[in-house]
Amino acid sequence: MTALPEHVLINREYWDVEAARYVAAGERAWRSNEVTWGVFNAPQSEAALFPDDVEGMDAIELGCGTAYVSSWLARRGARPVGIDNSQAQLATARRLQAEHGIDFPLLHGNAEQVPYPDASFDLAVSEYGAAIWCDPYVWIPEAARLLRPGGRLAFLCNSVVSVLCAPDDENEQPTGRLLRPQRGLHKTAWSEGCVDFHLGHGDMIRLLHASGFEVEDLIELHAPEGAADSSYAYAPAEWSRKWPVEEIWKARRRP
């Protein structure tokens, strides 16, 4: 068996501890059939991560956490598979599957190496998940391998500007100043004991093209007027109204 990369092992340990903080949010999302995205719950009608019609699609959620996104896909007629690095997150997902009577495969593993054959899926999706916790130079080519020609890739992650303005301490709010360089932006080890990944827009576009994708959209998400602060220090409402706090990338696998 191939040894797991160091960042995968670090993040596995981190998320097996952090999973308890996300149980309540996972339960709320499973109870709701309303699809919303990101820390300010942007509605699907305004920020469509996956297609409105997913009936009959084979889908994979890369870094599924509690798998509520996969539950939304299953309720809309897709055939999802979820993979996640954390057994604790998957334990919550399996419990919620049983409670809601929605069953689909859940795999404990690294989304940079998915144990499915080439061209197994029509849709690959990640809300955070692999989108920030896996190395993009590995997971994006892996998503391309998994997708059939014409298949869609859609993922939501922190915006580039929010990463550049983020203090090293996760409990501190972002500033109006750039705190780290964009040149060379890739892997960041944070003080709380996790490792995540971000690319500048030019690097991301080049990577997607090199991996066999055509970029279809980039949607930058702001806090709506009147929104209260999110529960995340990195996304205060006032800051997030001025600058995009998150971004959605949508691409299609070339034939």
Secondary structure, DSSP 8 states (H G I E B T S, - for coil): -----HHHHHHHHHHHHHGGGGHHHHHHHHH----EETTTTEETTTS-SS-S--TT-EEEEES-TT-HHHHHHHHTT-EEEEEES-HHHHHHHHHHHHHHT----EEES-TTS-SS-TT-EEEEEEESTHHHHS-HHHHHHHHHHHEEEEEEEEEEEE-HHHHHT--SSTTS---SS--S-STT--EEEETTTEEEE---HHHHHHHHHHTTEEEEEEEEE---TT----SSTT--HHHHHHS-SEEEEEEEE--
